[in-house]
Amino acid sequence: MTPPGAANHPLAPAPAGRHHHGAPSPLERIVLIHVGGLVVLSSWAFGGAAPWARSLIAGWGSLALLITLAAVWNREPRHPHFPSPLPWLWPVVIFNVLVLASCFNPSFALVSFGAEPLLAHTGPARPWLPSTAFPRATLEHLGLFDAIYLSAFNLTLTVRRRRTLRRLLLLALGNAVVLAVFGTFQRLVSSGLFFGLVPAPNPRFFATFVYGNHWGAYVVLMIAVGLGLIFYYARRHEGGEPGESPVIAAAVAVILMAITPALAGSRAGLILVTGLLGWAGLDTLVRVARRRRSHGESAALPVAALVAGAVLVVGSAVYLGREPLRERWQDTQGQLHSGLLRERLDIYRDTLRLARAEPTFGWGLASFERALQLIRPRPVEENRQYEHSYADAHSDWLQALAEVGLVGVVLLASAGLVPLYQSRVLQHAGSLVRYLLAGLALVLGYAAVEFPFANPAVATAFWVILFAAAHYVRLSLRADSR
């Protein structure tokens, strides 16, 4: 039953068609512009690799706090089956308290060595409390994380229609396709970023991303978005005219993005994209065969068309990316002979040593590079190879454990798991949400052996997709209850 007076509530169950065909609220439009702008800005500003780009992304994302306050101020009692998502913020609030407390308990001090200022480990004044090596860097990273997370969270506070979430996903997909096309032409005709206007600090760059593996993680998330939208629109427009459905456009978008990991020379990106597309291909074959059998028709023709399409995609990727792939194959052989695998295992071992030294709260957010010098005191060359850099642990999981400890890792995991659990995503996920979750899971797994979340564009896409998936299920359950 509907409580008295709830029929006039803007978020209460309404007559059929009201929410699906009515205009979005002003705050909903503002959030769509803000989050969409953050997705576009973070991807085109070198993926956030430059310090000025990270500041710009954090500045734009910080507007999320004003939007959150406006949403809370205008909030009225909600429908009992559509509770407020504000309690989802408790892990991030506690995480902020601990990180801010660490800034008042530094474990490194600035000392002068000749004319050069250096950070020396002096130990925290209060060893039982959280501490950090460099409070300024800690605050900068915390501000960037909060700006991205809160921007994505605002989707759950303000968006009242699934159509708005699909539009946001379409915007992200379209932006990724433009980047893919831009990067493809740039790779074929130029040796620098923005067609040579900006020298590339890494030979394996792609589009606006300085590091090809970061592009690989980003494109996996965007391909997951594209596949989810394909299955959604294919079901919605089943039996309609082909020109009325965006399925073909979304499929072309996925194909254009799928060939880019090879062009970027990203081995991991190629493996992840191949796995995701392989699962989607099997899913499509099963659906097509089931549908054709239900109508008493043969599935041979559509199956042959799908196989031909897959061969075309693979052939295009191999042809266009033959030079980067040949280089990466040679690199792989050289790395196996030079012992790079052993070097990677060594950095993992040293990261675990750091984590065991400060198991509860860690060495402080953004303190890995400085804390590692306690174990590896040798200087790091300025013109070093990117893979040999010790600024990152090349494992987001292990680096998080070393920087924020067990307590911080549990809170960060809860920041993603609580929204998914409370929205009952796994129990009620449709095709669109399942593919979104598949992309998230692949990038999370990849983070065990690389550092995709060090890239603000990847982090932004991850959190936006996570909250879009969680809120999409909430809105679907609310619509079903009506």
N, C-alpha and C positions, 0 to 999 in steps of 0.2 A: 504494500500500500504506500501511497505517497503522503508524506506528512502535510498537515495543513499549511498552506502558504508556499509549499515547495515548488508548485507549478510555475511560479514567477521567478524562481531562482535561476540565474544564468548558467549554473552548472548542474542543475537538477535534471532528471529525465524529462524530456520534452516530447511533444507530438512528433510522429514520424516525419522526417524530412526537414525539421527545423534546423538541426545542427549540421546536417549534411549540405544543405543548400543555402543557409543563411550566411551573411557576411561575417568574416572574422572580427573579433574585437580589436580595438586599437592596440592594446597591449600585446595581443597575439601577433599583430603585424610587426610591432617593434621588435619582438623576440625573433621573429623570422628574419628580419633585416639584420639584427645584431649577430645572431648565430651564423647566418649565411655569410655575412661579411667577414666573420672570424675564420670560417672555413676557407674562403677565397684568399683573404689576406695572408693567413699562415702559410698557404701553399705557394703563393707567388713571391713572398718575401724570403726567397732562398730556403724555404722550409723552416725558417726561424734559425738558420745556422749562424747568421751574423749577430753580434751583440745588439746593434741598432734594431734589427728585425725582431729580436726577442722583446726588446723594450716596447716596440710598436705594437706587437701582438698582446703583450701584457696590458698596455695602456687601453687598447680597444676592448679587450676582454674585461677589464676592471669595471666597465659600465654595467656589467652584469649585477653588481651589488645594488645599484640604483633600481634596476628592474626587479630584483628580488624583493626589495623593500616596498616597491609600488604594488607588486602582486600580493604581498602579505597584508599591506594596508587595506587593499580593496577586497580582501578575501572575506567571504561570508560562510556561515555554517554549510558544510558540504553534504551531499547525499551520503547516507550511511554506507552505501556500497562503493563509494568513491572517496576514500579518506585522503587527507592532505599528505603530500609526500615530504613535508618538512622534516619529519623524524628521520628520513634517510640521511640527513646531513650530520648526524651525530659522529660518525667515524672521522669525517673531515674536520669537524670542530675540535675534537680531541687531538687530532694530528696537528692542527694549527697551534693549539696550546702548548704541546710538547716541543714543537719546532721553535716557537717564539721563546719558550723558556730556555732552550739551548743557546740562544743568542746572548743571553745574559750570563752564560757560564762557558766562555771560550776556553778551549784547550790548547790553543796556539797563541803566541804573542809576537808582535812585530818588533824585530831587533835590527840593528844596523851592523852590517858586515862591510867595513870600509865605507864606501859611498853608496852601497846598494842595500835597500831595506829587504829583509827576509823574514819569513814566518818560521818561528822555532817552537817546537813542542815543549810546553811547560807543564801540561796537565791541567785539568779543570780545577777551579777553586773548590767546587763541591762535587766530588767524584760520584756520588749516589744520584745526582740529577742529570738530565740530558745536557749534552754539551755539543759544541761545534768548533770546527777549526777556523772558519772564516765567516763571521756573522753576516757581513755584507752580501757575500755570495749566497748564503743560506736564505736571506730575506728575498733576494732577487728570484731565486728558484721557487720559493714558496709563493711569492706573488704571481708568478707565471702559472704555476699549477692551480692556484685558487681561481684565477681569472678564467682559465679554460674549463675547469670543472664546474664552476658556478654558472657559466654561460650555458653549458649543456644541460645542467640541472634545471634551468629556468624553463626548458621545454615542458617539464612535467607540471610546473606551477601555472602556466599561462595558456598552453595550447589545449583547445577544446574539441578539435576536429582532426580525425586521422588524415584528412586531405592535406592539412597544413604540414604534417610530418612527411607525407609523400612528396610534397612540393620541395621541402627542404632537402630530402634525399635526391630528388631530381636535379636540384641546383648543384649539390655536391658532385653528382655523377657528371653533369654537363661541364663543370669546372675541371674535373679530372680528365675528361675527354679532350678538352682544349689543351690542357697541359701535355697529354700524350701526343697529340698531333704536333704541337709546338716542339716538344722534345725530340720527336722522330725526325722532323725536318732539320732541327738544329744539329742533331747527331750526324746527319748525313752530309751537311755542308759546312759545319763549323767545328772549331776546337775549343770553344769557350762558352760560358753562360751568356744567355741573351744574344746569341749569334756572334759571339766573340767580343761583345762590349765589356764583359767582365771576365777576367782570367779565371779559369777553373783551378781551385787549389787542389783538386783531386781529379786524376784522369778519368775516373769512373763516375762521372756526374750524369745526370739526366734531367732534361727540362730545366726547372729552377732549383732542383735538389742537388746539393753539393756532393752527396754520397749516394751512389746507386742503390745500395742496400736499403737506405731509408725510403727511396722511391719504391723499391720492391714491396716494402711493408705497406706503404700508402696505397699502392695500386691494388694490393690484395683486398684491402678494405673497400675500395671503390668498386672492384669487380664483384665483391659480395653484394654491395648495394645494387649494382646493375642486374645481377642474377635474381635477386629477390624481387625487384620490380618487374622483370620479365615474367616470372611465374605468376605474380599478382595480376598483371594486366592480361596475360594469356587466359587466365581463368575468368576474369571479369568480362572480357570481350569475346568469350568463346562463342563461335557461331556468327559473329559479326563480320563486317567488311574489314579486310586487312588494313585499309587506309585509315580506319577509325581507331586502331590500336597503336600505342607507342611501342609495341613489342619489337618490331623490326628495328626501330631507331635505337632501342636499348641494346638489342643484340649486336648491332654495328658498333655501338659504344664499347661493349665488352670486348669485341674482337680487336678494336683499335688499341685498347689498353693492354690486352693479353700479350701482344707482341713486344711490348716495351721492356720487360725485364731482360730479354735477350739483348736488346739494343743498349741497355744500361750496363750490361756485363754483370748482372746480379744473379749469381748462382742460386742463392737462397730464394730470391724473388721468383725465379723461374720454377723452382721446385714447388713453392707454395701455390703459385698460380696454376701449375699443371695439376696439382692435387685438387684444388677447388673446382677447376673446370672439369676434371675427370668425374668428380662426384656429381656435378650438375648434369654432365652428359648421361651418366647412368640413371639419375633421377628422371631425366627427360625421356630416355628410352623406356623405362618402366611405365611412365605415365602414358606415353603414346601407345605402347603395346596394349596396355590395359584398356585404353579407350577404343582402339581399333577392334579389339576382340569383342568388346561389349556391343559393338555395332555389326559384328560378323564380317569385318573387313581385314585384309592383310596388312601387317605392319611393316612389310618389306620396304616399300617405297619411302616412307618417312624415316625409317632407320637408315636406309642408304643415304638419304639427304643429310642426316645428322653426321654420319661418318665422313661424308665428303666435306662437309663444313669444317669438321675437326682437322682433317688432313690439310685443308686450305689454310687454316690458322697456323698449324704447326709449320707448314712449308713456308708461309710468309715470315714467321718469326725466325726460322733458321736462315732464310735467304737474306733478310734485312740485317740480321744480327750476326752474320757469319764472321765478320772481323772481330767484334767484341767477344763472341763465344770462343773463337780461336785463341784470342789473347788470354781469356780466363782459363782455358784448358792448359795453356802453357804455364800460366801463373800457378795453377793447381799442382802441376807436375813439379815445378820449381819449389813450391812451398813444402811438398811432401819430402823432397830431397834435402831442403835446408832446415827442416825441423820446425816449421811454423806451427804445426799442430802441437808440438811439445811446448812451444812458446805460449800458445793459447791456454794449454792446460796449466802452465806455470802461473799465468796471471789469475786464473780461477783459484788455484791453490793459495796464492798470496791474498786474494780477496777474502777467502774463507778464514785465513789467519787474522785479517783485520776484524772480521765479524766475530770471531771467537774472543778477541781481545776486549770488545765492547758489545756483548751479546744483547743487552736489554734495549738500550737506546741508540746504539751505533755511534759513529764518529761525527755525525751531523750531516744534514742535508747539503749536498754539493761539496762535500769534503773529501771525496774519494781520492782525487789527484794529490792532494796535500798529505793525506794520511798515508797513502801508499809510499811516500818518500821515507817513512820510518822503516819500511821493509826493504825498499829499493832506493837507497840513498843516492844512487848515481844520477847526474843531471840528464834531462831529456833533451835531445837535440832539437833545434828549431825546425830544421829541414828533414824531419824524420818521415818514414813511410807511415801512412795512415793506420795500417794494420798493426804497427808496432807502437802506437800511441798508448800511453798509460793514463791519459786523461779520463778514460772510461774503462770499465772492467770487461767490456764486450759481453756482458750478461746483465741485463737489467735486474733480473731476480737477485743475483749475487751482490750487485752493487747496492741495491736497495737494502739488503740485509746488512751490508757493511756500513751504510750511511745512517739508516734510521732504526736498525736493530729489529729484534723480533716484534717488539710492540708496534713500531712503525709499519712493518710489513703487514701485520694483522689488520691494522687500521686501514692501510691502503687497499688491501684485498676486500675488506668490508665495505669500502666506499663503492666498489663495483658490485659485490655480491648482494648487499642489502637491497638495492633497488631491484635487482633481478629476482630475488626471492620474494620480496614483498609484492611485486607486480605479478607473480606467478607466471613468469615468462615460459618456463620449460613445460608447464602443463598445458598452456593454451597458445603456443606459438604456431602461426600459420606459415605458409611458404615464405612470405616476405621476411618475417622475423627470424625464421630458421636460418636463412642465408646470412642475415645480418649477424647472428650469433656465431655462425661458422667462420665468418671473417674475423670476428673478435677473437675466437679461440685460436685460429691460426697465428695471429700476430702475438697473442700471449705466449703460445708455445715457442715462437721464434725468439721472443725476448729472453728465453733461457740461454741462448747461445749468441745473441747480438744485443744491440742497444737501440731498438727502434723508438723507444719512448724518450730518448734524448732529443728527438726531433719534434719540435712543437706542432708541426703540421700533422704528423702521425698521431700525436697525443690528442690533438683537437678532434681529428676524424674519429678516433677510438671512442672518446667520451660522448661525442654527439651521437654516434651510432648506437652506443649502449643505452643512452637515455631515450633515444627515439624508439628503440625496440621495446624497452620496458613500458614506456608510456603508450605505445601503439597497442600493446596487449591490454593495458588498463582501459583505454578508450573502447576497444573491441568488446571487452567484458561488460562495460557499461551500456554499450549499444545493445548487446544481447539481452541484458536484464530488462531493457525497456520493452 
